[in-house]
C-alpha cells in the first residue's frame, strides 16, 4: 500500500511543480532550474525576476482533507529551505534572493488552483 501512496504523491508533486512552473513563466519570470539538490535538501523551482532570484517551494494537494498545501511548510521545512537557498546562492554568486511558496490544489487533468506566497522568510 505504501509504495502506491508514494507513487501517487510523486505524480501529484510533479503535477504541482509543472503547474507552478507554468504559472511563473506566465508571469514573465525566467525559470532557471527545477529539483535542485543541495546538502540541505531539494529546491523545487528556481526562477528569476529582473535581478532577483526566487527559490520556490511547491506544495500540492488533491483535496483539503489533510489541510491546505501551504500548511505543510513547517518551521523545520522553512529552516531547510533557507539553508538550501543560502547554499545555492553562495555557490552561484547570487546576492539578491527570496523564498516563495506556491500552493497547488486540484487534480491532474483539471485546472489547478494556485496560491502564491511571496517572501515567506
Buried (B, 14 or more C-beta within 10 A) or exposed (E): EEEEEEEEEEEBBBBBBBBBBEBBEEEEBEBBEBEBEBEBBEBBBBBBEEEBBBBBBBBBBBEEEEEEBBEBBEEEBBEBBBBBBBBBBEEEEBEEBBBBBBBBBBEBEEEBEBEEBEEBE
